[in-house]
């Protein structure tokens, strides 16, 4: 939803500036590449091992690091026994 709102806002700004559609599409592609790069650098869900997705909204703090989860279920499982899943965390990235 945020991406859609941001894209609409960006389209409006670019249209007001007289930017061509091709330039608008290049900007959108560059933004998507940046989002993908950020997501690929983050560790995935330590419980189900799904890759990190920018839509993840569940998180916990474990030993000073933020750990993201794909669902409230995975967060609950991790919170009950974080040591069991600590090996699945990619520390130091």
SEFIZA-3560 file (N, C-alpha, C; in Angstrom, 3 decimals):
REM SEFIZA-3560
<numar><xx>0.830</xx><yy>-1.183</yy><zz>0.000</zz><atom>N</atom></numar>
<numar><xx>0.000</xx><yy>0.000</yy><zz>0.000</zz><atom>CA</atom></numar>
<numar><xx>0.873</xx><yy>1.244</yy><zz>0.000</zz><atom>C</atom></numar>
<numar><xx>1.923</xx><yy>1.234</yy><zz>0.806</zz><atom>N</atom></numar>
<numar><xx>2.820</xx><yy>2.379</yy><zz>0.861</zz><atom>CA</atom></numar>
<numar><xx>3.484</xx><yy>2.600</yy><zz>-0.491</zz><atom>C</atom></numar>
<numar><xx>3.880</xx><yy>1.522</yy><zz>-1.137</zz><atom>N</atom></numar>
<numar><xx>4.522</xx><yy>1.626</yy><zz>-2.446</zz><atom>CA</atom></numar>
<numar><xx>3.580</xx><yy>2.264</yy><zz>-3.464</zz><atom>C</atom></numar>
<numar><xx>2.322</xx><yy>1.866</yy><zz>-3.414</zz><atom>N</atom></numar>
<numar><xx>1.338</xx><yy>2.409</yy><zz>-4.335</zz><atom>CA</atom></numar>
<numar><xx>1.162</xx><yy>3.903</yy><zz>-4.096</zz><atom>C</atom></numar>
<numar><xx>1.007</xx><yy>4.306</yy><zz>-2.849</zz><atom>N</atom></numar>
<numar><xx>0.858</xx><yy>5.728</yy><zz>-2.525</zz><atom>CA</atom></numar>
<numar><xx>2.087</xx><yy>6.510</yy><zz>-2.945</zz><atom>C</atom></numar>
<numar><xx>3.262</xx><yy>5.957</yy><zz>-2.676</zz><atom>N</atom></numar>
<numar><xx>4.500</xx><yy>6.626</yy><zz>-3.039</zz><atom>CA</atom></numar>
<numar><xx>4.608</xx><yy>6.763</yy><zz>-4.558</zz><atom>C</atom></numar>
<numar><xx>4.232</xx><yy>5.726</yy><zz>-5.279</zz><atom>N</atom></numar>
<numar><xx>4.289</xx><yy>5.762</yy><zz>-6.740</zz><atom>CA</atom></numar>
<numar><xx>3.337</xx><yy>6.806</yy><zz>-7.306</zz><atom>C</atom></numar>
<numar><xx>2.142</xx><yy>6.898</yy><zz>-6.735</zz><atom>N</atom></numar>
<numar><xx>1.172</xx><yy>7.887</yy><zz>-7.195</zz><atom>CA</atom></numar>
<numar><xx>1.690</xx><yy>9.298</yy><zz>-6.915</zz><atom>C</atom></numar>
<numar><xx>2.238</xx><yy>9.511</yy><zz>-5.736</zz><atom>N</atom></numar>
<numar><xx>2.810</xx><yy>10.810</yy><zz>-5.394</zz><atom>CA</atom></numar>
<numar><xx>3.952</xx><yy>11.161</yy><zz>-6.335</zz><atom>C</atom></numar>
<numar><xx>4.831</xx><yy>10.211</yy><zz>-6.576</zz><atom>N</atom></numar>
<numar><xx>5.971</xx><yy>10.437</yy><zz>-7.473</zz><atom>CA</atom></numar>
<numar><xx>5.493</xx><yy>10.738</yy><zz>-8.887</zz><atom>C</atom></numar>
<numar><xx>4.487</xx><yy>10.025</yy><zz>-9.354</zz><atom>N</atom></numar>
<numar><xx>3.947</xx><yy>10.257</yy><zz>-10.690</zz><atom>CA</atom></numar>
<numar><xx>3.373</xx><yy>11.668</yy><zz>-10.804</zz><atom>C</atom></numar>
<numar><xx>2.687</xx><yy>12.112</yy><zz>-9.772</zz><atom>N</atom></numar>
<numar><xx>2.129</xx><yy>13.460</yy><zz>-9.775</zz><atom>CA</atom></numar>
<numar><xx>3.199</xx><yy>14.528</yy><zz>-9.805</zz><atom>C</atom></numar>
<numar><xx>4.246</xx><yy>14.338</yy><zz>-9.030</zz><atom>N</atom></numar>
<numar><xx>5.346</xx><yy>15.303</yy><zz>-9.002</zz><atom>CA</atom></numar>
<numar><xx>6.040</xx><yy>15.354</yy><zz>-10.353</zz><atom>C</atom></numar>
<numar><xx>6.326</xx><yy>14.191</yy><zz>-10.920</zz><atom>N</atom></numar>
<numar><xx>7.000</xx><yy>14.144</yy><zz>-12.209</zz><atom>CA</atom></numar>
<numar><xx>6.129</xx><yy>14.715</yy><zz>-13.324</zz><atom>C</atom></numar>
<numar><xx>4.833</xx><yy>14.466</yy><zz>-13.276</zz><atom>N</atom></numar>
<numar><xx>3.931</xx><yy>15.009</yy><zz>-14.283</zz><atom>CA</atom></numar>
<numar><xx>3.889</xx><yy>16.534</yy><zz>-14.190</zz><atom>C</atom></numar>
<numar><xx>3.904</xx><yy>17.057</yy><zz>-12.985</zz><atom>N</atom></numar>
<numar><xx>3.886</xx><yy>18.504</yy><zz>-12.790</zz><atom>CA</atom></numar>
<numar><xx>5.166</xx><yy>19.149</yy><zz>-13.316</zz><atom>C</atom></numar>
<numar><xx>6.250</xx><yy>18.426</yy><zz>-13.283</zz><atom>N</atom></numar>
<numar><xx>7.535</xx><yy>18.949</yy><zz>-13.756</zz><atom>CA</atom></numar>
<numar><xx>7.708</xx><yy>18.756</yy><zz>-15.260</zz><atom>C</atom></numar>
<numar><xx>6.776</xx><yy>18.077</yy><zz>-15.912</zz><atom>N</atom></numar>
<numar><xx>6.875</xx><yy>17.855</yy><zz>-17.354</zz><atom>CA</atom></numar>
<numar><xx>7.828</xx><yy>16.733</yy><zz>-17.714</zz><atom>C</atom></numar>
<numar><xx>8.089</xx><yy>15.803</yy><zz>-16.794</zz><atom>N</atom></numar>
<numar><xx>8.984</xx><yy>14.689</yy><zz>-17.045</zz><atom>CA</atom></numar>
<numar><xx>8.283</xx><yy>13.663</yy><zz>-17.922</zz><atom>C</atom></numar>
<numar><xx>9.012</xx><yy>13.086</yy><zz>-18.857</zz><atom>N</atom></numar>
<numar><xx>8.424</xx><yy>12.101</yy><zz>-19.761</zz><atom>CA</atom></numar>
<numar><xx>8.123</xx><yy>10.797</yy><zz>-19.037</zz><atom>C</atom></numar>
<numar><xx>7.265</xx><yy>9.988</yy><zz>-19.651</zz><atom>N</atom></numar>
<numar><xx>6.896</xx><yy>8.685</yy><zz>-19.080</zz><atom>CA</atom></numar>
<numar><xx>8.107</xx><yy>7.778</yy><zz>-18.978</zz><atom>C</atom></numar>
<numar><xx>9.016</xx><yy>7.818</yy><zz>-19.946</zz><atom>N</atom></numar>
<numar><xx>10.210</xx><yy>6.979</yy><zz>-19.925</zz><atom>CA</atom></numar>
<numar><xx>11.067</xx><yy>7.297</yy><zz>-18.711</zz><atom>C</atom></numar>
<numar><xx>11.256</xx><yy>8.575</yy><zz>-18.432</zz><atom>N</atom></numar>
<numar><xx>12.041</xx><yy>8.953</yy><zz>-17.256</zz><atom>CA</atom></numar>
<numar><xx>11.341</xx><yy>8.523</yy><zz>-15.980</zz><atom>C</atom></numar>
<numar><xx>10.023</xx><yy>8.601</yy><zz>-15.952</zz><atom>N</atom></numar>
<numar><xx>9.262</xx><yy>8.179</yy><zz>-14.788</zz><atom>CA</atom></numar>
<numar><xx>9.452</xx><yy>6.682</yy><zz>-14.554</zz><atom>C</atom></numar>
<numar><xx>9.410</xx><yy>5.875</yy><zz>-15.602</zz><atom>N</atom></numar>
<numar><xx>9.591</xx><yy>4.439</yy><zz>-15.470</zz><atom>CA</atom></numar>
<numar><xx>11.002</xx><yy>4.111</yy><zz>-15.015</zz><atom>C</atom></numar>
<numar><xx>12.013</xx><yy>4.846</yy><zz>-15.484</zz><atom>N</atom></numar>
<numar><xx>13.392</xx><yy>4.614</yy><zz>-15.058</zz><atom>CA</atom></numar>
<numar><xx>13.545</xx><yy>4.895</yy><zz>-13.577</zz><atom>C</atom></numar>
<numar><xx>12.901</xx><yy>5.955</yy><zz>-13.085</zz><atom>N</atom></numar>
<numar><xx>12.961</xx><yy>6.281</yy><zz>-11.665</zz><atom>CA</atom></numar>
<numar><xx>12.324</xx><yy>5.170</yy><zz>-10.850</zz><atom>C</atom></numar>
<numar><xx>11.172</xx><yy>4.694</yy><zz>-11.294</zz><atom>N</atom></numar>
<numar><xx>10.483</xx><yy>3.628</yy><zz>-10.584</zz><atom>CA</atom></numar>
<numar><xx>11.341</xx><yy>2.362</yy><zz>-10.557</zz><atom>C</atom></numar>
<numar><xx>11.990</xx><yy>2.029</yy><zz>-11.656</zz><atom>N</atom></numar>
<numar><xx>12.860</xx><yy>0.866</yy><zz>-11.716</zz><atom>CA</atom></numar>
<numar><xx>14.043</xx><yy>1.020</yy><zz>-10.759</zz><atom>C</atom></numar>
<numar><xx>14.621</xx><yy>2.209</yy><zz>-10.704</zz><atom>N</atom></numar>
<numar><xx>15.746</xx><yy>2.462</yy><zz>-9.798</zz><atom>CA</atom></numar>
<numar><xx>15.311</xx><yy>2.312</yy><zz>-8.347</zz><atom>C</atom></numar>
<numar><xx>14.136</xx><yy>2.806</yy><zz>-8.025</zz><atom>N</atom></numar>
<numar><xx>13.621</xx><yy>2.692</yy><zz>-6.661</zz><atom>CA</atom></numar>
<numar><xx>13.383</xx><yy>1.231</yy><zz>-6.298</zz><atom>C</atom></numar>
<numar><xx>12.825</xx><yy>0.465</yy><zz>-7.224</zz><atom>N</atom></numar>
<numar><xx>12.579</xx><yy>-0.951</yy><zz>-6.963</zz><atom>CA</atom></numar>
<numar><xx>13.892</xx><yy>-1.691</yy><zz>-6.749</zz><atom>C</atom></numar>
<numar><xx>14.928</xx><yy>-1.320</yy><zz>-7.499</zz><atom>N</atom></numar>
<numar><xx>16.241</xx><yy>-1.931</yy><zz>-7.320</zz><atom>CA</atom></numar>
<numar><xx>16.809</xx><yy>-1.639</yy><zz>-5.943</zz><atom>C</atom></numar>
<numar><xx>16.616</xx><yy>-0.411</yy><zz>-5.463</zz><atom>N</atom></numar>
<numar><xx>17.106</xx><yy>-0.041</yy><zz>-4.128</zz><atom>CA</atom></numar>
<numar><xx>16.367</xx><yy>-0.820</yy><zz>-3.052</zz><atom>C</atom></numar>
<numar><xx>15.061</xx><yy>-0.970</yy><zz>-3.204</zz><atom>N</atom></numar>
<numar><xx>14.281</xx><yy>-1.731</yy><zz>-2.224</zz><atom>CA</atom></numar>
<numar><xx>14.724</xx><yy>-3.188</yy><zz>-2.216</zz><atom>C</atom></numar>
<numar><xx>14.942</xx><yy>-3.761</yy><zz>-3.386</zz><atom>N</atom></numar>
<numar><xx>15.400</xx><yy>-5.151</yy><zz>-3.483</zz><atom>CA</atom></numar>
<numar><xx>16.767</xx><yy>-5.322</yy><zz>-2.829</zz><atom>C</atom></numar>
<numar><xx>17.672</xx><yy>-4.370</yy><zz>-3.043</zz><atom>N</atom></numar>
<numar><xx>19.013</xx><yy>-4.450</yy><zz>-2.455</zz><atom>CA</atom></numar>
<numar><xx>18.941</xx><yy>-4.413</yy><zz>-0.940</zz><atom>C</atom></numar>
<numar><xx>18.098</xx><yy>-3.562</yy><zz>-0.396</zz><atom>N</atom></numar>
<numar><xx>17.945</xx><yy>-3.476</yy><zz>1.060</zz><atom>CA</atom></numar>
<numar><xx>17.374</xx><yy>-4.780</yy><zz>1.591</zz><atom>C</atom></numar>
<numar><xx>16.338</xx><yy>-5.303</yy><zz>0.937</zz><atom>N</atom></numar>
<numar><xx>15.701</xx><yy>-6.536</yy><zz>1.400</zz><atom>CA</atom></numar>
<numar><xx>16.647</xx><yy>-7.721</yy><zz>1.335</zz><atom>C</atom></numar>
<numar><xx>17.485</xx><yy>-7.792</yy><zz>0.293</zz><atom>N</atom></numar>
<numar><xx>18.383</xx><yy>-8.933</yy><zz>0.160</zz><atom>CA</atom></numar>
<numar><xx>19.510</xx><yy>-8.900</yy><zz>1.184</zz><atom>C</atom></numar>
<numar><xx>19.783</xx><yy>-7.722</yy><zz>1.748</zz><atom>N</atom></numar>
<numar><xx>20.850</xx><yy>-7.633</yy><zz>2.740</zz><atom>CA</atom></numar>
<numar><xx>20.359</xx><yy>-7.980</yy><zz>4.147</zz><atom>C</atom></numar>
<numar><xx>19.043</xx><yy>-8.073</yy><zz>4.330</zz><atom>N</atom></numar>
<numar><xx>18.491</xx><yy>-8.391</yy><zz>5.635</zz><atom>CA</atom></numar>
<numar><xx>18.255</xx><yy>-9.889</yy><zz>5.755</zz><atom>C</atom></numar>
<numar><xx>18.491</xx><yy>-10.431</yy><zz>6.940</zz><atom>N</atom></numar>
<numar><xx>18.252</xx><yy>-11.871</yy><zz>7.130</zz><atom>CA</atom></numar>
<numar><xx>16.760</xx><yy>-12.184</yy><zz>7.056</zz><atom>C</atom></numar>
<numar><xx>16.453</xx><yy>-13.398</yy><zz>6.672</zz><atom>N</atom></numar>
<numar><xx>15.065</xx><yy>-13.820</yy><zz>6.572</zz><atom>CA</atom></numar>
<numar><xx>14.501</xx><yy>-14.231</yy><zz>7.916</zz><atom>C</atom></numar>
<numar><xx>13.305</xx><yy>-14.758</yy><zz>7.871</zz><atom>N</atom></numar>
<numar><xx>12.614</xx><yy>-15.222</yy><zz>9.071</zz><atom>CA</atom></numar>
<numar><xx>13.384</xx><yy>-16.418</yy><zz>9.635</zz><atom>C</atom></numar>
<numar><xx>13.852</xx><yy>-16.347</yy><zz>10.894</zz><atom>N</atom></numar>
<numar><xx>14.646</xx><yy>-17.443</yy><zz>11.449</zz><atom>CA</atom></numar>
<numar><xx>13.835</xx><yy>-18.698</yy><zz>11.761</zz><atom>C</atom></numar>
<numar><xx>12.524</xx><yy>-18.586</yy><zz>11.866</zz><atom>N</atom></numar>
<numar><xx>11.693</xx><yy>-19.739</yy><zz>12.220</zz><atom>CA</atom></numar>
<numar><xx>11.370</xx><yy>-20.571</yy><zz>10.981</zz><atom>C</atom></numar>
<numar><xx>10.763</xx><yy>-19.951</yy><zz>9.973</zz><atom>N</atom></numar>
<numar><xx>10.371</xx><yy>-20.699</yy><zz>8.766</zz><atom>CA</atom></numar>
<numar><xx>11.384</xx><yy>-20.533</yy><zz>7.639</zz><atom>C</atom></numar>
<numar><xx>12.375</xx><yy>-19.668</yy><zz>7.843</zz><atom>N</atom></numar>
<numar><xx>13.468</xx><yy>-19.420</yy><zz>6.904</zz><atom>CA</atom></numar>
<numar><xx>13.018</xx><yy>-18.825</yy><zz>5.567</zz><atom>C</atom></numar>
<numar><xx>11.892</xx><yy>-18.139</yy><zz>5.575</zz><atom>N</atom></numar>
<numar><xx>11.475</xx><yy>-17.420</yy><zz>4.365</zz><atom>CA</atom></numar>
<numar><xx>12.408</xx><yy>-16.229</yy><zz>4.191</zz><atom>C</atom></numar>
<numar><xx>12.744</xx><yy>-15.863</yy><zz>2.947</zz><atom>N</atom></numar>
<numar><xx>13.608</xx><yy>-14.697</yy><zz>2.730</zz><atom>CA</atom></numar>
<numar><xx>12.913</xx><yy>-13.423</yy><zz>3.213</zz><atom>C</atom></numar>
<numar><xx>13.709</xx><yy>-12.437</yy><zz>3.592</zz><atom>N</atom></numar>
<numar><xx>13.147</xx><yy>-11.180</yy><zz>4.079</zz><atom>CA</atom></numar>
<numar><xx>12.322</xx><yy>-10.515</yy><zz>2.990</zz><atom>C</atom></numar>
<numar><xx>11.201</xx><yy>-9.982</yy><zz>3.380</zz><atom>N</atom></numar>
<numar><xx>10.313</xx><yy>-9.261</yy><zz>2.480</zz><atom>CA</atom></numar>
<numar><xx>10.034</xx><yy>-7.903</yy><zz>3.116</zz><atom>C</atom></numar>
<numar><xx>9.994</xx><yy>-6.851</yy><zz>2.303</zz><atom>N</atom></numar>
<numar><xx>9.780</xx><yy>-5.515</yy><zz>2.853</zz><atom>CA</atom></numar>
<numar><xx>8.410</xx><yy>-5.352</yy><zz>3.491</zz><atom>C</atom></numar>
<numar><xx>7.509</xx><yy>-6.304</yy><zz>3.295</zz><atom>N</atom></numar>
<numar><xx>6.187</xx><yy>-6.218</yy><zz>3.906</zz><atom>CA</atom></numar>
<numar><xx>6.149</xx><yy>-6.820</yy><zz>5.312</zz><atom>C</atom></numar>
<numar><xx>7.261</xx><yy>-7.383</yy><zz>5.788</zz><atom>N</atom></numar>
<numar><xx>7.279</xx><yy>-7.950</yy><zz>7.134</zz><atom>CA</atom></numar>
<numar><xx>6.976</xx><yy>-6.861</yy><zz>8.156</zz><atom>C</atom></numar>
<numar><xx>6.008</xx><yy>-7.109</yy><zz>9.024</zz><atom>N</atom></numar>
<numar><xx>5.624</xx><yy>-6.126</yy><zz>10.027</zz><atom>CA</atom></numar>
<numar><xx>5.887</xx><yy>-6.612</yy><zz>11.445</zz><atom>C</atom></numar>
<numar><xx>6.113</xx><yy>-7.885</yy><zz>11.622</zz><atom>N</atom></numar>
<numar><xx>6.369</xx><yy>-8.436</yy><zz>12.952</zz><atom>CA</atom></numar>
<numar><xx>7.863</xx><yy>-8.425</yy><zz>13.227</zz><atom>C</atom></numar>
<numar><xx>8.254</xx><yy>-8.092</yy><zz>14.458</zz><atom>N</atom></numar>
<numar><xx>9.675</xx><yy>-8.061</yy><zz>14.798</zz><atom>CA</atom></numar>
<numar><xx>9.862</xx><yy>-8.236</yy><zz>16.302</zz><atom>C</atom></numar>
<numar><xx>11.057</xx><yy>-8.638</yy><zz>16.673</zz><atom>N</atom></numar>
<numar><xx>11.482</xx><yy>-8.746</yy><zz>18.067</zz><atom>CA</atom></numar>
<numar><xx>12.919</xx><yy>-8.266</yy><zz>18.144</zz><atom>C</atom></numar>
<numar><xx>13.349</xx><yy>-7.938</yy><zz>19.342</zz><atom>N</atom></numar>
<numar><xx>14.753</xx><yy>-7.576</yy><zz>19.553</zz><atom>CA</atom></numar>
<numar><xx>15.410</xx><yy>-8.737</yy><zz>20.279</zz><atom>C</atom></numar>
<numar><xx>16.493</xx><yy>-9.247</yy><zz>19.689</zz><atom>N</atom></numar>
<numar><xx>17.219</xx><yy>-10.372</yy><zz>20.264</zz><atom>CA</atom></numar>
<numar><xx>18.689</xx><yy>-9.991</yy><zz>20.366</zz><atom>C</atom></numar>
<numar><xx>19.208</xx><yy>-9.935</yy><zz>21.581</zz><atom>N</atom></numar>
<numar><xx>20.599</xx><yy>-9.565</yy><zz>21.843</zz><atom>CA</atom></numar>
<numar><xx>20.986</xx><yy>-8.267</yy><zz>21.129</zz><atom>C</atom></numar>
<numar><xx>20.087</xx><yy>-7.290</yy><zz>21.186</zz><atom>N</atom></numar>
<numar><xx>20.358</xx><yy>-5.982</yy><zz>20.617</zz><atom>CA</atom></numar>
<numar><xx>20.110</xx><yy>-5.852</yy><zz>19.129</zz><atom>C</atom></numar>
<numar><xx>19.739</xx><yy>-6.930</yy><zz>18.452</zz><atom>N</atom></numar>
<numar><xx>19.465</xx><yy>-6.887</yy><zz>17.015</zz><atom>CA</atom></numar>
<numar><xx>17.969</xx><yy>-7.051</yy><zz>16.765</zz><atom>C</atom></numar>
<numar><xx>17.467</xx><yy>-6.373</yy><zz>15.750</zz><atom>N</atom></numar>
<numar><xx>16.068</xx><yy>-6.505</yy><zz>15.370</zz><atom>CA</atom></numar>
<numar><xx>15.925</xx><yy>-7.710</yy><zz>14.449</zz><atom>C</atom></numar>
<numar><xx>14.988</xx><yy>-8.577</yy><zz>14.787</zz><atom>N</atom></numar>
<numar><xx>14.721</xx><yy>-9.785</yy><zz>14.003</zz><atom>CA</atom></numar>
<numar><xx>13.312</xx><yy>-9.647</yy><zz>13.441</zz><atom>C</atom></numar>
<numar><xx>13.174</xx><yy>-9.801</yy><zz>12.122</zz><atom>N</atom></numar>
<numar><xx>11.884</xx><yy>-9.641</yy><zz>11.460</zz><atom>CA</atom></numar>
<numar><xx>11.254</xx><yy>-10.998</yy><zz>11.165</zz><atom>C</atom></numar>
<numar><xx>9.911</xx><yy>-11.026</yy><zz>11.198</zz><atom>N</atom></numar>
<numar><xx>9.162</xx><yy>-12.263</yy><zz>10.990</zz><atom>CA</atom></numar>
<numar><xx>8.078</xx><yy>-12.065</yy><zz>9.947</zz><atom>C</atom></numar>
<numar><xx>7.754</xx><yy>-13.163</yy><zz>9.253</zz><atom>N</atom></numar>
<numar><xx>6.742</xx><yy>-13.104</yy><zz>8.206</zz><atom>CA</atom></numar>
<numar><xx>5.327</xx><yy>-13.109</yy><zz>8.764</zz><atom>C</atom></numar>
<numar><xx>5.164</xx><yy>-13.539</yy><zz>10.022</zz><atom>N</atom></numar>
<numar><xx>3.818</xx><yy>-13.623</yy><zz>10.587</zz><atom>CA</atom></numar>
<numar><xx>3.879</xx><yy>-13.546</yy><zz>12.111</zz><atom>C</atom></numar>
<numar><xx>2.748</xx><yy>-13.244</yy><zz>12.739</zz><atom>N</atom></numar>
<numar><xx>2.699</xx><yy>-13.253</yy><zz>14.200</zz><atom>CA</atom></numar>
<numar><xx>2.982</xx><yy>-14.652</yy><zz>14.772</zz><atom>C</atom></numar>
<numar><xx>2.647</xx><yy>-15.686</yy><zz>14.004</zz><atom>N</atom></numar>
<numar><xx>2.894</xx><yy>-17.053</yy><zz>14.455</zz><atom>CA</atom></numar>
<numar><xx>4.392</xx><yy>-17.312</yy><zz>14.610</zz><atom>C</atom></numar>
<numar><xx>5.174</xx><yy>-16.960</yy><zz>13.578</zz><atom>N</atom></numar>
<numar><xx>6.625</xx><yy>-17.159</yy><zz>13.653</zz><atom>CA</atom></numar>
<numar><xx>7.238</xx><yy>-16.316</yy><zz>14.762</zz><atom>C</atom></numar>
<numar><xx>6.745</xx><yy>-15.102</yy><zz>14.948</zz><atom>N</atom></numar>
<numar><xx>7.247</xx><yy>-14.243</yy><zz>16.028</zz><atom>CA</atom></numar>
<numar><xx>6.992</xx><yy>-14.898</yy><zz>17.381</zz><atom>C</atom></numar>
<numar><xx>5.779</xx><yy>-15.441</yy><zz>17.574</zz><atom>N</atom></numar>
<numar><xx>5.435</xx><yy>-16.091</yy><zz>18.837</zz><atom>CA</atom></numar>
<numar><xx>6.303</xx><yy>-17.312</yy><zz>19.113</zz><atom>C</atom></numar>
<numar><xx>6.554</xx><yy>-18.104</yy><zz>18.068</zz><atom>N</atom></numar>
<numar><xx>7.400</xx><yy>-19.290</yy><zz>18.215</zz><atom>CA</atom></numar>
<numar><xx>8.818</xx><yy>-18.870</yy><zz>18.596</zz><atom>C</atom></numar>
<numar><xx>9.354</xx><yy>-17.854</yy><zz>17.944</zz><atom>N</atom></numar>
<numar><xx>10.698</xx><yy>-17.362</yy><zz>18.245</zz><atom>CA</atom></numar>
<numar><xx>10.765</xx><yy>-16.806</yy><zz>19.663</zz><atom>C</atom></numar>
<numar><xx>9.793</xx><yy>-16.009</yy><zz>20.043</zz><atom>N</atom></numar>
<numar><xx>9.799</xx><yy>-15.382</yy><zz>21.368</zz><atom>CA</atom></numar>
<numar><xx>9.757</xx><yy>-16.406</yy><zz>22.500</zz><atom>C</atom></numar>
<numar><xx>9.140</xx><yy>-17.566</yy><zz>22.269</zz><atom>N</atom></numar>
<numar><xx>9.076</xx><yy>-18.603</yy><zz>23.302</zz><atom>CA</atom></numar>
<numar><xx>10.423</xx><yy>-19.288</yy><zz>23.519</zz><atom>C</atom></numar>
<numar><xx>11.231</xx><yy>-19.424</yy><zz>22.450</zz><atom>N</atom></numar>
<numar><xx>12.509</xx><yy>-20.112</yy><zz>22.561</zz><atom>CA</atom></numar>
<numar><xx>13.504</xx><yy>-19.547</yy><zz>21.542</zz><atom>C</atom></numar>
<numar><xx>14.002</xx><yy>-18.316</yy><zz>21.771</zz><atom>N</atom></numar>
<numar><xx>14.875</xx><yy>-17.687</yy><zz>20.776</zz><atom>CA</atom></numar>
<numar><xx>16.202</xx><yy>-18.415</yy><zz>20.573</zz><atom>C</atom></numar>
<numar><xx>16.708</xx><yy>-19.073</yy><zz>21.604</zz><atom>N</atom></numar>
<numar><xx>17.993</xx><yy>-19.774</yy><zz>21.478</zz><atom>CA</atom></numar>
<numar><xx>17.929</xx><yy>-20.899</yy><zz>20.442</zz><atom>C</atom></numar>
<numar><xx>16.766</xx><yy>-21.509</yy><zz>20.309</zz><atom>N</atom></numar>
<numar><xx>16.598</xx><yy>-22.602</yy><zz>19.346</zz><atom>CA</atom></numar>
<numar><xx>16.798</xx><yy>-22.106</yy><zz>17.910</zz><atom>C</atom></numar>
<numar><xx>16.437</xx><yy>-20.851</yy><zz>17.644</zz><atom>N</atom></numar>
<numar><xx>16.497</xx><yy>-20.308</yy><zz>16.291</zz><atom>CA</atom></numar>
<numar><xx>17.668</xx><yy>-19.353</yy><zz>16.087</zz><atom>C</atom></numar>
<numar><xx>18.473</xx><yy>-19.165</yy><zz>17.110</zz><atom>N</atom></numar>
<numar><xx>19.600</xx><yy>-18.218</yy><zz>17.028</zz><atom>CA</atom></numar>
<numar><xx>20.588</xx><yy>-18.609</yy><zz>15.925</zz><atom>C</atom></numar>
<numar><xx>20.759</xx><yy>-19.889</yy><zz>15.668</zz><atom>N</atom></numar>
<numar><xx>21.685</xx><yy>-20.335</yy><zz>14.622</zz><atom>CA</atom></numar>
<numar><xx>21.197</xx><yy>-19.912</yy><zz>13.229</zz><atom>C</atom></numar>
<numar><xx>19.887</xx><yy>-19.682</yy><zz>13.080</zz><atom>N</atom></numar>
<numar><xx>19.350</xx><yy>-19.278</yy><zz>11.779</zz><atom>CA</atom></numar>
<numar><xx>19.492</xx><yy>-17.788</yy><zz>11.511</zz><atom>C</atom></numar>
<numar><xx>19.965</xx><yy>-17.037</yy><zz>12.506</zz><atom>N</atom></numar>
<numar><xx>20.148</xx><yy>-15.599</yy><zz>12.331</zz><atom>CA</atom></numar>
<numar><xx>21.492</xx><yy>-15.347</yy><zz>11.670</zz><atom>C</atom></numar>
<numar><xx>21.509</xx><yy>-14.453</yy><zz>10.722</zz><atom>N</atom></numar>
<numar><xx>22.763</xx><yy>-14.075</yy><zz>10.062</zz><atom>CA</atom></numar>
<numar><xx>23.319</xx><yy>-12.872</yy><zz>10.828</zz><atom>C</atom></numar>
<numar><xx>24.182</xx><yy>-13.134</yy><zz>11.758</zz><atom>N</atom></numar>
<numar><xx>24.745</xx><yy>-12.068</yy><zz>12.575</zz><atom>CA</atom></numar>
<numar><xx>25.804</xx><yy>-11.308</yy><zz>11.809</zz><atom>C</atom></numar>
<numar><xx>25.878</xx><yy>-9.997</yy><zz>12.056</zz><atom>N</atom></numar>
<numar><xx>26.958</xx><yy>-9.191</yy><zz>11.515</zz><atom>CA</atom></numar>
<numar><xx>26.769</xx><yy>-8.762</yy><zz>10.083</zz><atom>C</atom></numar>
<numar><xx>25.565</xx><yy>-8.900</yy><zz>9.500</zz><atom>N</atom></numar>
<numar><xx>25.351</xx><yy>-8.445</yy><zz>8.120</zz><atom>CA</atom></numar>
<numar><xx>24.638</xx><yy>-7.121</yy><zz>8.146</zz><atom>C</atom></numar>
//
